[in-house]
Amino acid sequence: MLTPEEVAEINLLNQFNLSNTREGLKIHDHDASPETVAAAARLHERGLTSLPDGGYLTSLGLDAAEHAQTLITILRTR
């Protein structure tokens, strides 16, 4: 079973645009939920993103985002 923290991290990985790796994310404390802000920090701590508030995907982060987005696509296919 996934923890709420892992779900938040997967949701954040799914927001990255994989067709343009030069497009990152910026997580603003005043706009994002505390769960999203914390997820962004954890992804950075694990080396998946370039900055604690989003940034760009690292090589490892790109792999993770590709897998996360593929899984969501598979699950949503009828």
N, C-alpha and C positions, 0 to 999 in steps of 0.2 A: 504494500500500500504506500502511496506517495504521501509525504508530509505536506502541509500547507506551504511550507517554505520552498519545497521542490516544485510544487505547482506554480508558485509565483515566479520562480526562476525559468521554468519552461515557458510560461506565458510571456515573459520578457524576451526570451530567445526567439519566440515566434513573431515578435514585432520587428526584427531586423529584416531589411530588404536584401535578400540573397542575390538578386539580379544586379545590385550595385553595391559592392563591398566598400566603396568610398562614402557611403551614406551610413552614418552612425545614429545613435540615439542620445538624447540629452534628457536625463531624469531630473526634474525640478522638484525640490523639497516642497514647495508651496502648491504644486499642481498634482503631484503623484501621491498615491497612498503610502503610508509608512511601510507596508508590506513590499511595495514595488521598490521603494528607496533601499530597503534592506536587501532585497533580491539583487539589485544592481551592484551593491557593495560586495555581496557574496560571490557573484560571477567574476568580479574583478579580482577578489582575493584568490580565486581558483585559477586565474590566468586566462579567463575566457573573453574578457573585454579589456580595453586599453585604459579605461578610467573608472573610478568608483561610482561615478554618476552616469554611466553608460559608455559613451565613446564609441570606438570601433571594435569589431570582433577581431580577436587574435586568430591565428591559424587553428588553434584548438577550439576556440569559440565558434569559428566558422563550421568546423566539423559538427560540433554540438548543435548548432542552430539548424544545419541541414538535416540532421537526424530528427530533431524535435519537429521541424516543419513537415518532414516526410511522414512521421507518425501521425500528426494531426490530419494530414491529407488522407492517409489510409483510413483512419477512424471515421472520417466524415464522408467517405465514399459509400454509397448505398449499393 
